[in-house]
């Protein structure tokens, strides 16, 4: 993990992308974030509020498996929780819109 301190998300995001070079790690992030989004929408529509913590667990479980088994690094969540959360959603959106690849 970098000892560098980031003051803004704009400074952080290139570092975040560098921590997600492995295509399988990116795929697992995308799957986990997608499932988390479905659970969050389900929580809002059904008013089953227990789905909100379930969404966090599911989303982070997929991401952390990607980091542990494929990326072989420590998730940025531990040092930069808010920026990392924002990065998860931005990377998800960029993958969804084709701006960022899960292939290579």
Residue, then its C-alpha position, 0 to 999 in steps of 0.5 A: x500500500x502506498x504511503x502517499x496521502x491523497x487530498x482529492x478523489x481526482x488525485x486518488x483515482x489514478x492510484x486506484x486504477x493502478x491497484x486494479x490491473x488484473x482483468x479478473x480483479x476488475x471483473x470481480x469488482x464489477x460483479x460485486x458492485x452490480x450485485x450490491x446495486x441490485x440489493x440496494x435497489x431491492x432494499x429501497x423497493x421492498x423496505x427490507x433494510x437488512x439488504x443494505x448491509x448485505x449489499x456492502x458485504x456482497x460488494x466487498x467480498x467479490x472485490x477482496x477475493x479479486x485483490x487477494x487471489x488475483x491482484x495480490x495486493x491489499x484493497x485500498x479500502x483499508x487506507x482510503x475507505x471513502x475514496x475507494x468506495x467512490x472509485x468502485x462506483x466510478x470504475x463500475x460505471x466506466x466498465x458499464x459504459x465501455x470506457x474501461x476494460x475488464x479484459x486487459 
